[in-house]
Structure formats: C-alpha cells, structure tokens
Amino acid sequence: MNWDIFLAPYAQAVDELKVKLRGMRRQFEYESDQSPIEFVTGRVKPKTSIIEKARRKGINPESIEKELQDIAGIRVVCQFVDDIYAVVDMMRNRHDFDIVEEKDYVSWKKDSGYRSYHVIINYPVETIHGEKILLAEIQIRTLAMNFWATNEHSLNYKYAGKIPTEIKARLKRAGEAAFQLDEEMSKIKSEIQEAQKAFLRKEEQKKDSKK
C-alpha cells in the first residue's frame, strides 16, 4: 500500500472540516452571539497508529478504510457541557456530510472515566479520480474533558495501554473531579458569559478610541 496516496484524501477531509467548523465559530462572532465552540483541532492518524490499531482489532489491511472510523479525526472543544449538545444538533442539520453513528460518552462515560461525544460521519472528498466518501470522527468535549483525555492518552502511550492499577484509579477520580467542575461551571454559565461579553465590549471600545 502506498500510504501517502492512501492518507492524502483523509488529510484533505481534516483540512476542510477544520475550516467549516471554525467558520461556524466565526459566524457566532459576526452575529455578536456566544459561540458554543471554543476551538477546533484535527489530525490524520499516523501510519504506525493505523497499523497497530488494525492489528489490535483484528482488521485486515483491505478493510481498514471501511472499519477504522478515526483515521481522519476532528476535535471540537467547548466551554460548557450543554454546548456539546448544541454543536451536535448543528451537525445533525448540516447537509455536507452524513452522520452514520453517534456515541455519547458524556452521559454514559467509559469505565476509565473518559467523557466525550463522538460523531462518526461519511464525508465526501473531491479527488482527481472523482468523489471519495471517507469515514471521519468528530469528538466534541469540554475544556476539562479535553485536559483529562490528553493526559490519559499520554499515560496510555507511556505504558503501552497497560496503565498501572493505582494510576488508573487516580485517573478515574480525576475524571469525576473534572466533570464536577463542568457541572459547577454550567450552573454559573450565564454569569460567565456576561462577564466575557463585558470584557469584549471594553476591548472593542479601546480599539475604537485608538482609531
């Protein structure tokens, strides 16, 4: 398999989806409304990670394209838990891709303590050979969930997926603490957003006064 040729459409899909989702954030800003999207990142899974995951899941090389859902990965990070569901609703209303599966690990967290909302989509990419439909995974989570998941990923890498029991227990407790933080912040969401709007108004006034 020529990996550069194989992964090129996935890289294109990631680039296009980042532009589209960041565009949603800017649209809220243009309308002077609070965006549920804090920031958007994306990546194409490296060749070594694809091979390792396919081996671990018993996926044949010729089936990788159909069975691995996260070769193209997008992450949408939000401030508040209810922002996650607002973003999911917006995705359901889009017509430039088809949702094939949703996994709600926010309401039903994994045993490890992991929380995030996964949306699996069929995304059409225009290539020199015509349209190609690819699977892509969009993860939507809060800042606290993202902080926890990033650290868990690092530990999984360090321990080759076999994190020691004591550290697993600490991770799980940290995951609960992160979710409690999200819940407390949600209770004062309106106050936080008003404060943010007031700050932005002051910044705009400063800019105007310098013109």
Biotite code that builds the C-alpha atoms (Angstrom):
import biotite.structure as struc

atoms = struc.array([
    struc.Atom([0.000, 0.000, 0.000], chain_id="A", res_id=1, res_name="MET", atom_name="CA", element="C"),
    struc.Atom([1.237, 3.487, -0.862], chain_id="A", res_id=2, res_name="ASN", atom_name="CA", element="C"),
    struc.Atom([0.471, 5.276, 2.402], chain_id="A", res_id=3, res_name="TRP", atom_name="CA", element="C"),
    struc.Atom([0.954, 8.786, 1.030], chain_id="A", res_id=4, res_name="ASP", atom_name="CA", element="C"),
    struc.Atom([-1.700, 8.179, -1.636], chain_id="A", res_id=5, res_name="ILE", atom_name="CA", element="C"),
    struc.Atom([-3.993, 6.408, 0.850], chain_id="A", res_id=6, res_name="PHE", atom_name="CA", element="C"),
    struc.Atom([-3.826, 9.164, 3.501], chain_id="A", res_id=7, res_name="LEU", atom_name="CA", element="C"),
    struc.Atom([-3.987, 12.194, 1.163], chain_id="A", res_id=8, res_name="ALA", atom_name="CA", element="C"),
    struc.Atom([-7.831, 12.283, 0.966], chain_id="A", res_id=9, res_name="PRO", atom_name="CA", element="C"),
    struc.Atom([-8.023, 11.997, 4.772], chain_id="A", res_id=10, res_name="TYR", atom_name="CA", element="C"),
    struc.Atom([-5.715, 14.990, 5.139], chain_id="A", res_id=11, res_name="ALA", atom_name="CA", element="C"),
    struc.Atom([-7.952, 16.906, 2.732], chain_id="A", res_id=12, res_name="GLN", atom_name="CA", element="C"),
    struc.Atom([-11.046, 15.928, 4.751], chain_id="A", res_id=13, res_name="ALA", atom_name="CA", element="C"),
    struc.Atom([-9.442, 17.113, 8.006], chain_id="A", res_id=14, res_name="VAL", atom_name="CA", element="C"),
    struc.Atom([-8.420, 20.439, 6.459], chain_id="A", res_id=15, res_name="ASP", atom_name="CA", element="C"),
    struc.Atom([-11.902, 21.037, 5.023], chain_id="A", res_id=16, res_name="GLU", atom_name="CA", element="C"),
    struc.Atom([-13.729, 20.084, 8.215], chain_id="A", res_id=17, res_name="LEU", atom_name="CA", element="C"),
    struc.Atom([-11.495, 22.349, 10.323], chain_id="A", res_id=18, res_name="LYS", atom_name="CA", element="C"),
    struc.Atom([-12.298, 25.278, 8.035], chain_id="A", res_id=19, res_name="VAL", atom_name="CA", element="C"),
    struc.Atom([-16.042, 24.549, 8.147], chain_id="A", res_id=20, res_name="LYS", atom_name="CA", element="C"),
    struc.Atom([-16.253, 24.119, 11.920], chain_id="A", res_id=21, res_name="LEU", atom_name="CA", element="C"),
    struc.Atom([-14.081, 27.165, 12.600], chain_id="A", res_id=22, res_name="ARG", atom_name="CA", element="C"),
    struc.Atom([-16.372, 29.011, 10.199], chain_id="A", res_id=23, res_name="GLY", atom_name="CA", element="C"),
    struc.Atom([-19.311, 28.124, 12.449], chain_id="A", res_id=24, res_name="MET", atom_name="CA", element="C"),
    struc.Atom([-17.491, 29.736, 15.368], chain_id="A", res_id=25, res_name="ARG", atom_name="CA", element="C"),
    struc.Atom([-16.836, 32.915, 13.361], chain_id="A", res_id=26, res_name="ARG", atom_name="CA", element="C"),
    struc.Atom([-20.493, 33.113, 12.334], chain_id="A", res_id=27, res_name="GLN", atom_name="CA", element="C"),
    struc.Atom([-21.473, 33.351, 16.000], chain_id="A", res_id=28, res_name="PHE", atom_name="CA", element="C"),
    struc.Atom([-18.890, 36.124, 16.481], chain_id="A", res_id=29, res_name="GLU", atom_name="CA", element="C"),
    struc.Atom([-20.209, 38.060, 13.471], chain_id="A", res_id=30, res_name="TYR", atom_name="CA", element="C"),
    struc.Atom([-23.687, 37.901, 14.961], chain_id="A", res_id=31, res_name="GLU", atom_name="CA", element="C"),
    struc.Atom([-22.355, 39.048, 18.367], chain_id="A", res_id=32, res_name="SER", atom_name="CA", element="C"),
    struc.Atom([-23.550, 35.803, 19.915], chain_id="A", res_id=33, res_name="ASP", atom_name="CA", element="C"),
    struc.Atom([-21.789, 33.423, 22.280], chain_id="A", res_id=34, res_name="GLN", atom_name="CA", element="C"),
    struc.Atom([-20.259, 30.538, 20.330], chain_id="A", res_id=35, res_name="SER", atom_name="CA", element="C"),
    struc.Atom([-20.610, 27.011, 21.737], chain_id="A", res_id=36, res_name="PRO", atom_name="CA", element="C"),
    struc.Atom([-17.283, 26.251, 20.036], chain_id="A", res_id=37, res_name="ILE", atom_name="CA", element="C"),
    struc.Atom([-14.133, 27.297, 21.875], chain_id="A", res_id=38, res_name="GLU", atom_name="CA", element="C"),
    struc.Atom([-11.618, 25.886, 19.379], chain_id="A", res_id=39, res_name="PHE", atom_name="CA", element="C"),
    struc.Atom([-11.211, 23.192, 16.710], chain_id="A", res_id=40, res_name="VAL", atom_name="CA", element="C"),
    struc.Atom([-8.238, 20.938, 16.011], chain_id="A", res_id=41, res_name="THR", atom_name="CA", element="C"),
    struc.Atom([-7.709, 17.989, 13.687], chain_id="A", res_id=42, res_name="GLY", atom_name="CA", element="C"),
    struc.Atom([-5.244, 15.339, 12.671], chain_id="A", res_id=43, res_name="ARG", atom_name="CA", element="C"),
    struc.Atom([-4.752, 12.325, 10.418], chain_id="A", res_id=44, res_name="VAL", atom_name="CA", element="C"),
    struc.Atom([-3.837, 9.198, 12.366], chain_id="A", res_id=45, res_name="LYS", atom_name="CA", element="C"),
    struc.Atom([-0.195, 8.271, 11.665], chain_id="A", res_id=46, res_name="PRO", atom_name="CA", element="C"),
    struc.Atom([0.545, 5.164, 9.625], chain_id="A", res_id=47, res_name="LYS", atom_name="CA", element="C"),
    struc.Atom([2.083, 3.329, 12.617], chain_id="A", res_id=48, res_name="THR", atom_name="CA", element="C"),
    struc.Atom([-1.010, 4.006, 14.757], chain_id="A", res_id=49, res_name="SER", atom_name="CA", element="C"),
    struc.Atom([-3.328, 2.783, 11.974], chain_id="A", res_id=50, res_name="ILE", atom_name="CA", element="C"),
    struc.Atom([-1.359, -0.453, 11.590], chain_id="A", res_id=51, res_name="ILE", atom_name="CA", element="C"),
    struc.Atom([-1.252, -1.022, 15.359], chain_id="A", res_id=52, res_name="GLU", atom_name="CA", element="C"),
    struc.Atom([-4.978, -0.366, 15.841], chain_id="A", res_id=53, res_name="LYS", atom_name="CA", element="C"),
    struc.Atom([-5.909, -2.597, 12.901], chain_id="A", res_id=54, res_name="ALA", atom_name="CA", element="C"),
    struc.Atom([-3.733, -5.379, 14.327], chain_id="A", res_id=55, res_name="ARG", atom_name="CA", element="C"),
    struc.Atom([-5.246, -4.947, 17.815], chain_id="A", res_id=56, res_name="ARG", atom_name="CA", element="C"),
    struc.Atom([-8.806, -5.080, 16.457], chain_id="A", res_id=57, res_name="LYS", atom_name="CA", element="C"),
    struc.Atom([-8.119, -7.897, 14.011], chain_id="A", res_id=58, res_name="GLY", atom_name="CA", element="C"),
    struc.Atom([-8.894, -5.759, 10.942], chain_id="A", res_id=59, res_name="ILE", atom_name="CA", element="C"),
    struc.Atom([-7.493, -6.925, 7.604], chain_id="A", res_id=60, res_name="ASN", atom_name="CA", element="C"),
    struc.Atom([-5.455, -4.331, 5.676], chain_id="A", res_id=61, res_name="PRO", atom_name="CA", element="C"),
    struc.Atom([-8.012, -4.270, 2.833], chain_id="A", res_id=62, res_name="GLU", atom_name="CA", element="C"),
    struc.Atom([-10.795, -3.464, 5.350], chain_id="A", res_id=63, res_name="SER", atom_name="CA", element="C"),
    struc.Atom([-9.047, -0.567, 7.117], chain_id="A", res_id=64, res_name="ILE", atom_name="CA", element="C"),
    struc.Atom([-10.854, 2.069, 5.050], chain_id="A", res_id=65, res_name="GLU", atom_name="CA", element="C"),
    struc.Atom([-14.296, 0.701, 5.972], chain_id="A", res_id=66, res_name="LYS", atom_name="CA", element="C"),
    struc.Atom([-13.686, -0.352, 9.570], chain_id="A", res_id=67, res_name="GLU", atom_name="CA", element="C"),
    struc.Atom([-11.393, 2.275, 11.104], chain_id="A", res_id=68, res_name="LEU", atom_name="CA", element="C"),
    struc.Atom([-13.559, 5.288, 11.882], chain_id="A", res_id=69, res_name="GLN", atom_name="CA", element="C"),
    struc.Atom([-10.922, 7.697, 13.184], chain_id="A", res_id=70, res_name="ASP", atom_name="CA", element="C"),
    struc.Atom([-8.219, 7.894, 10.528], chain_id="A", res_id=71, res_name="ILE", atom_name="CA", element="C"),
    struc.Atom([-9.470, 11.442, 9.997], chain_id="A", res_id=72, res_name="ALA", atom_name="CA", element="C"),
    struc.Atom([-10.088, 12.975, 13.422], chain_id="A", res_id=73, res_name="GLY", atom_name="CA", element="C"),
    struc.Atom([-11.543, 16.351, 14.355], chain_id="A", res_id=74, res_name="ILE", atom_name="CA", element="C"),
    struc.Atom([-11.826, 17.681, 17.908], chain_id="A", res_id=75, res_name="ARG", atom_name="CA", element="C"),
    struc.Atom([-14.308, 20.400, 18.837], chain_id="A", res_id=76, res_name="VAL", atom_name="CA", element="C"),
    struc.Atom([-13.733, 21.834, 22.316], chain_id="A", res_id=77, res_name="VAL", atom_name="CA", element="C"),
    struc.Atom([-16.492, 23.704, 24.167], chain_id="A", res_id=78, res_name="CYS", atom_name="CA", element="C"),
    struc.Atom([-16.710, 25.681, 27.403], chain_id="A", res_id=79, res_name="GLN", atom_name="CA", element="C"),
    struc.Atom([-19.827, 24.032, 28.812], chain_id="A", res_id=80, res_name="PHE", atom_name="CA", element="C"),
    struc.Atom([-21.463, 20.584, 28.734], chain_id="A", res_id=81, res_name="VAL", atom_name="CA", element="C"),
    struc.Atom([-24.678, 21.835, 27.106], chain_id="A", res_id=82, res_name="ASP", atom_name="CA", element="C"),
    struc.Atom([-22.550, 23.434, 24.370], chain_id="A", res_id=83, res_name="ASP", atom_name="CA", element="C"),
    struc.Atom([-21.579, 19.891, 23.339], chain_id="A", res_id=84, res_name="ILE", atom_name="CA", element="C"),
    struc.Atom([-25.187, 19.013, 22.572], chain_id="A", res_id=85, res_name="TYR", atom_name="CA", element="C"),
    struc.Atom([-25.724, 22.362, 20.811], chain_id="A", res_id=86, res_name="ALA", atom_name="CA", element="C"),
    struc.Atom([-22.828, 21.522, 18.471], chain_id="A", res_id=87, res_name="VAL", atom_name="CA", element="C"),
    struc.Atom([-24.202, 18.006, 17.891], chain_id="A", res_id=88, res_name="VAL", atom_name="CA", element="C"),
    struc.Atom([-27.596, 19.485, 16.949], chain_id="A", res_id=89, res_name="ASP", atom_name="CA", element="C"),
    struc.Atom([-25.913, 21.827, 14.447], chain_id="A", res_id=90, res_name="MET", atom_name="CA", element="C"),
    struc.Atom([-24.072, 18.898, 12.896], chain_id="A", res_id=91, res_name="MET", atom_name="CA", element="C"),
    struc.Atom([-27.308, 16.964, 12.515], chain_id="A", res_id=92, res_name="ARG", atom_name="CA", element="C"),
    struc.Atom([-28.684, 19.869, 10.478], chain_id="A", res_id=93, res_name="ASN", atom_name="CA", element="C"),
    struc.Atom([-25.754, 20.037, 8.061], chain_id="A", res_id=94, res_name="ARG", atom_name="CA", element="C"),
    struc.Atom([-26.049, 18.699, 4.513], chain_id="A", res_id=95, res_name="HIS", atom_name="CA", element="C"),
    struc.Atom([-22.362, 18.468, 3.572], chain_id="A", res_id=96, res_name="ASP", atom_name="CA", element="C"),
    struc.Atom([-21.850, 15.149, 5.359], chain_id="A", res_id=97, res_name="PHE", atom_name="CA", element="C"),
    struc.Atom([-23.931, 12.246, 6.673], chain_id="A", res_id=98, res_name="ASP", atom_name="CA", element="C"),
    struc.Atom([-23.867, 11.107, 10.284], chain_id="A", res_id=99, res_name="ILE", atom_name="CA", element="C"),
    struc.Atom([-23.588, 7.313, 10.462], chain_id="A", res_id=100, res_name="VAL", atom_name="CA", element="C"),
    struc.Atom([-23.170, 6.852, 14.225], chain_id="A", res_id=101, res_name="GLU", atom_name="CA", element="C"),
    struc.Atom([-23.205, 8.805, 17.490], chain_id="A", res_id=102, res_name="GLU", atom_name="CA", element="C"),
    struc.Atom([-21.537, 7.725, 20.739], chain_id="A", res_id=103, res_name="LYS", atom_name="CA", element="C"),
    struc.Atom([-22.490, 9.678, 23.860], chain_id="A", res_id=104, res_name="ASP", atom_name="CA", element="C"),
    struc.Atom([-19.659, 9.164, 26.343], chain_id="A", res_id=105, res_name="TYR", atom_name="CA", element="C"),
    struc.Atom([-20.689, 12.359, 28.146], chain_id="A", res_id=106, res_name="VAL", atom_name="CA", element="C"),
    struc.Atom([-23.898, 10.995, 29.672], chain_id="A", res_id=107, res_name="SER", atom_name="CA", element="C"),
    struc.Atom([-22.518, 7.446, 29.704], chain_id="A", res_id=108, res_name="TRP", atom_name="CA", element="C"),
    struc.Atom([-18.821, 7.701, 30.457], chain_id="A", res_id=109, res_name="LYS", atom_name="CA", element="C"),
    struc.Atom([-16.346, 4.902, 29.792], chain_id="A", res_id=110, res_name="LYS", atom_name="CA", element="C"),
    struc.Atom([-15.108, 2.805, 32.742], chain_id="A", res_id=111, res_name="ASP", atom_name="CA", element="C"),
    struc.Atom([-11.811, 4.661, 32.589], chain_id="A", res_id=112, res_name="SER", atom_name="CA", element="C"),
    struc.Atom([-13.570, 7.966, 33.319], chain_id="A", res_id=113, res_name="GLY", atom_name="CA", element="C"),
    struc.Atom([-13.338, 9.163, 29.703], chain_id="A", res_id=114, res_name="TYR", atom_name="CA", element="C"),
    struc.Atom([-16.072, 11.563, 28.589], chain_id="A", res_id=115, res_name="ARG", atom_name="CA", element="C"),
    struc.Atom([-16.633, 12.938, 25.100], chain_id="A", res_id=116, res_name="SER", atom_name="CA", element="C"),
    struc.Atom([-19.305, 12.898, 22.386], chain_id="A", res_id=117, res_name="TYR", atom_name="CA", element="C"),
    struc.Atom([-18.265, 11.117, 19.194], chain_id="A", res_id=118, res_name="HIS", atom_name="CA", element="C"),
    struc.Atom([-19.966, 11.724, 15.859], chain_id="A", res_id=119, res_name="VAL", atom_name="CA", element="C"),
    struc.Atom([-18.948, 9.378, 13.040], chain_id="A", res_id=120, res_name="ILE", atom_name="CA", element="C"),
    struc.Atom([-19.611, 10.791, 9.586], chain_id="A", res_id=121, res_name="ILE", atom_name="CA", element="C"),
    struc.Atom([-19.364, 9.885, 5.923], chain_id="A", res_id=122, res_name="ASN", atom_name="CA", element="C"),
    struc.Atom([-17.562, 12.835, 4.379], chain_id="A", res_id=123, res_name="TYR", atom_name="CA", element="C"),
    struc.Atom([-17.290, 13.375, 0.592], chain_id="A", res_id=124, res_name="PRO", atom_name="CA", element="C"),
    struc.Atom([-13.905, 14.473, -0.717], chain_id="A", res_id=125, res_name="VAL", atom_name="CA", element="C"),
    struc.Atom([-13.303, 15.582, -4.297], chain_id="A", res_id=126, res_name="GLU", atom_name="CA", element="C"),
    struc.Atom([-10.150, 13.932, -5.660], chain_id="A", res_id=127, res_name="THR", atom_name="CA", element="C"),
    struc.Atom([-8.532, 13.838, -9.082], chain_id="A", res_id=128, res_name="ILE", atom_name="CA", element="C"),
    struc.Atom([-10.304, 10.490, -9.550], chain_id="A", res_id=129, res_name="HIS", atom_name="CA", element="C"),
    struc.Atom([-13.732, 11.828, -8.566], chain_id="A", res_id=130, res_name="GLY", atom_name="CA", element="C"),
    struc.Atom([-15.680, 11.868, -5.319], chain_id="A", res_id=131, res_name="GLU", atom_name="CA", element="C"),
    struc.Atom([-14.480, 9.651, -2.481], chain_id="A", res_id=132, res_name="LYS", atom_name="CA", element="C"),
    struc.Atom([-16.569, 9.030, 0.654], chain_id="A", res_id=133, res_name="ILE", atom_name="CA", element="C"),
    struc.Atom([-14.463, 8.726, 3.804], chain_id="A", res_id=134, res_name="LEU", atom_name="CA", element="C"),
    struc.Atom([-15.224, 7.911, 7.413], chain_id="A", res_id=135, res_name="LEU", atom_name="CA", element="C"),
    struc.Atom([-14.222, 10.637, 9.861], chain_id="A", res_id=136, res_name="ALA", atom_name="CA", element="C"),
    struc.Atom([-14.656, 11.014, 13.606], chain_id="A", res_id=137, res_name="GLU", atom_name="CA", element="C"),
    struc.Atom([-15.610, 14.296, 15.277], chain_id="A", res_id=138, res_name="ILE", atom_name="CA", element="C"),
    struc.Atom([-15.050, 14.385, 19.037], chain_id="A", res_id=139, res_name="GLN", atom_name="CA", element="C"),
    struc.Atom([-16.886, 17.090, 20.968], chain_id="A", res_id=140, res_name="ILE", atom_name="CA", element="C"),
    struc.Atom([-15.873, 17.734, 24.577], chain_id="A", res_id=141, res_name="ARG", atom_name="CA", element="C"),
    struc.Atom([-15.366, 20.444, 27.188], chain_id="A", res_id=142, res_name="THR", atom_name="CA", element="C"),
    struc.Atom([-12.037, 22.012, 28.096], chain_id="A", res_id=143, res_name="LEU", atom_name="CA", element="C"),
    struc.Atom([-11.952, 19.928, 31.301], chain_id="A", res_id=144, res_name="ALA", atom_name="CA", element="C"),
    struc.Atom([-12.726, 16.697, 29.418], chain_id="A", res_id=145, res_name="MET", atom_name="CA", element="C"),
    struc.Atom([-10.049, 17.534, 26.865], chain_id="A", res_id=146, res_name="ASN", atom_name="CA", element="C"),
    struc.Atom([-7.441, 18.152, 29.592], chain_id="A", res_id=147, res_name="PHE", atom_name="CA", element="C"),
    struc.Atom([-8.246, 14.770, 31.172], chain_id="A", res_id=148, res_name="TRP", atom_name="CA", element="C"),
    struc.Atom([-8.294, 12.862, 27.859], chain_id="A", res_id=149, res_name="ALA", atom_name="CA", element="C"),
    struc.Atom([-4.988, 14.388, 26.714], chain_id="A", res_id=150, res_name="THR", atom_name="CA", element="C"),
    struc.Atom([-3.265, 13.228, 29.894], chain_id="A", res_id=151, res_name="ASN", atom_name="CA", element="C"),
    struc.Atom([-4.855, 9.768, 29.721], chain_id="A", res_id=152, res_name="GLU", atom_name="CA", element="C"),
    struc.Atom([-3.622, 9.444, 26.130], chain_id="A", res_id=153, res_name="HIS", atom_name="CA", element="C"),
    struc.Atom([-0.066, 10.309, 27.238], chain_id="A", res_id=154, res_name="SER", atom_name="CA", element="C"),
    struc.Atom([-0.188, 7.700, 30.018], chain_id="A", res_id=155, res_name="LEU", atom_name="CA", element="C"),
    struc.Atom([-1.574, 5.069, 27.645], chain_id="A", res_id=156, res_name="ASN", atom_name="CA", element="C"),
    struc.Atom([1.324, 5.785, 25.308], chain_id="A", res_id=157, res_name="TYR", atom_name="CA", element="C"),
    struc.Atom([3.862, 5.575, 28.152], chain_id="A", res_id=158, res_name="LYS", atom_name="CA", element="C"),
    struc.Atom([2.512, 2.277, 29.488], chain_id="A", res_id=159, res_name="TYR", atom_name="CA", element="C"),
    struc.Atom([1.603, 0.797, 26.072], chain_id="A", res_id=160, res_name="ALA", atom_name="CA", element="C"),
    struc.Atom([-2.084, 0.676, 27.001], chain_id="A", res_id=161, res_name="GLY", atom_name="CA", element="C"),
    struc.Atom([-1.431, -1.078, 30.343], chain_id="A", res_id=162, res_name="LYS", atom_name="CA", element="C"),
    struc.Atom([-1.678, 1.747, 32.877], chain_id="A", res_id=163, res_name="ILE", atom_name="CA", element="C"),
    struc.Atom([-0.908, 0.548, 36.451], chain_id="A", res_id=164, res_name="PRO", atom_name="CA", element="C"),
    struc.Atom([-3.963, -0.037, 38.642], chain_id="A", res_id=165, res_name="THR", atom_name="CA", element="C"),
    struc.Atom([-3.136, 2.739, 41.122], chain_id="A", res_id=166, res_name="GLU", atom_name="CA", element="C"),
    struc.Atom([-2.727, 5.330, 38.350], chain_id="A", res_id=167, res_name="ILE", atom_name="CA", element="C"),
    struc.Atom([-5.940, 4.100, 36.689], chain_id="A", res_id=168, res_name="LYS", atom_name="CA", element="C"),
    struc.Atom([-7.809, 4.704, 39.946], chain_id="A", res_id=169, res_name="ALA", atom_name="CA", element="C"),
    struc.Atom([-6.337, 8.208, 40.250], chain_id="A", res_id=170, res_name="ARG", atom_name="CA", element="C"),
    struc.Atom([-7.273, 8.923, 36.644], chain_id="A", res_id=171, res_name="LEU", atom_name="CA", element="C"),
    struc.Atom([-10.835, 7.818, 37.280], chain_id="A", res_id=172, res_name="LYS", atom_name="CA", element="C"),
    struc.Atom([-11.094, 10.101, 40.328], chain_id="A", res_id=173, res_name="ARG", atom_name="CA", element="C"),
    struc.Atom([-9.619, 12.954, 38.297], chain_id="A", res_id=174, res_name="ALA", atom_name="CA", element="C"),
    struc.Atom([-12.223, 12.334, 35.591], chain_id="A", res_id=175, res_name="GLY", atom_name="CA", element="C"),
    struc.Atom([-15.021, 12.654, 38.143], chain_id="A", res_id=176, res_name="GLU", atom_name="CA", element="C"),
    struc.Atom([-13.454, 15.828, 39.526], chain_id="A", res_id=177, res_name="ALA", atom_name="CA", element="C"),
    struc.Atom([-13.246, 17.289, 36.016], chain_id="A", res_id=178, res_name="ALA", atom_name="CA", element="C"),
    struc.Atom([-16.918, 16.527, 35.411], chain_id="A", res_id=179, res_name="PHE", atom_name="CA", element="C"),
    struc.Atom([-17.892, 18.090, 38.743], chain_id="A", res_id=180, res_name="GLN", atom_name="CA", element="C"),
    struc.Atom([-16.018, 21.213, 37.610], chain_id="A", res_id=181, res_name="LEU", atom_name="CA", element="C"),
    struc.Atom([-18.022, 21.191, 34.363], chain_id="A", res_id=182, res_name="ASP", atom_name="CA", element="C"),
    struc.Atom([-21.271, 20.856, 36.297], chain_id="A", res_id=183, res_name="GLU", atom_name="CA", element="C"),
    struc.Atom([-20.427, 23.718, 38.664], chain_id="A", res_id=184, res_name="GLU", atom_name="CA", element="C"),
    struc.Atom([-19.397, 25.969, 35.770], chain_id="A", res_id=185, res_name="MET", atom_name="CA", element="C"),
    struc.Atom([-22.657, 25.157, 33.978], chain_id="A", res_id=186, res_name="SER", atom_name="CA", element="C"),
    struc.Atom([-24.571, 26.484, 36.992], chain_id="A", res_id=187, res_name="LYS", atom_name="CA", element="C"),
    struc.Atom([-22.942, 29.906, 36.563], chain_id="A", res_id=188, res_name="ILE", atom_name="CA", element="C"),
    struc.Atom([-22.812, 29.838, 32.764], chain_id="A", res_id=189, res_name="LYS", atom_name="CA", element="C"),
    struc.Atom([-24.900, 32.995, 32.298], chain_id="A", res_id=190, res_name="SER", atom_name="CA", element="C"),
    struc.Atom([-22.698, 34.986, 34.683], chain_id="A", res_id=191, res_name="GLU", atom_name="CA", element="C"),
    struc.Atom([-19.526, 33.779, 32.961], chain_id="A", res_id=192, res_name="ILE", atom_name="CA", element="C"),
    struc.Atom([-20.868, 34.664, 29.514], chain_id="A", res_id=193, res_name="GLN", atom_name="CA", element="C"),
    struc.Atom([-21.990, 38.112, 30.648], chain_id="A", res_id=194, res_name="GLU", atom_name="CA", element="C"),
    struc.Atom([-18.505, 38.734, 32.047], chain_id="A", res_id=195, res_name="ALA", atom_name="CA", element="C"),
    struc.Atom([-16.929, 37.612, 28.767], chain_id="A", res_id=196, res_name="GLN", atom_name="CA", element="C"),
    struc.Atom([-19.228, 39.874, 26.750], chain_id="A", res_id=197, res_name="LYS", atom_name="CA", element="C"),
    struc.Atom([-18.433, 42.837, 29.009], chain_id="A", res_id=198, res_name="ALA", atom_name="CA", element="C"),
    struc.Atom([-14.708, 42.210, 28.546], chain_id="A", res_id=199, res_name="PHE", atom_name="CA", element="C"),
    struc.Atom([-15.083, 42.035, 24.749], chain_id="A", res_id=200, res_name="LEU", atom_name="CA", element="C"),
    struc.Atom([-17.087, 45.282, 24.732], chain_id="A", res_id=201, res_name="ARG", atom_name="CA", element="C"),
    struc.Atom([-14.311, 47.026, 26.660], chain_id="A", res_id=202, res_name="LYS", atom_name="CA", element="C"),
    struc.Atom([-11.703, 45.701, 24.240], chain_id="A", res_id=203, res_name="GLU", atom_name="CA", element="C"),
    struc.Atom([-13.736, 46.965, 21.268], chain_id="A", res_id=204, res_name="GLU", atom_name="CA", element="C"),
    struc.Atom([-14.084, 50.376, 22.907], chain_id="A", res_id=205, res_name="GLN", atom_name="CA", element="C"),
    struc.Atom([-10.310, 50.538, 23.413], chain_id="A", res_id=206, res_name="LYS", atom_name="CA", element="C"),
    struc.Atom([-9.755, 49.731, 19.742], chain_id="A", res_id=207, res_name="LYS", atom_name="CA", element="C"),
    struc.Atom([-12.251, 52.370, 18.645], chain_id="A", res_id=208, res_name="ASP", atom_name="CA", element="C"),
    struc.Atom([-10.667, 55.018, 20.858], chain_id="A", res_id=209, res_name="SER", atom_name="CA", element="C"),
    struc.Atom([-7.254, 54.385, 19.248], chain_id="A", res_id=210, res_name="LYS", atom_name="CA", element="C"),
    struc.Atom([-8.566, 54.883, 15.701], chain_id="A", res_id=211, res_name="LYS", atom_name="CA", element="C"),
])
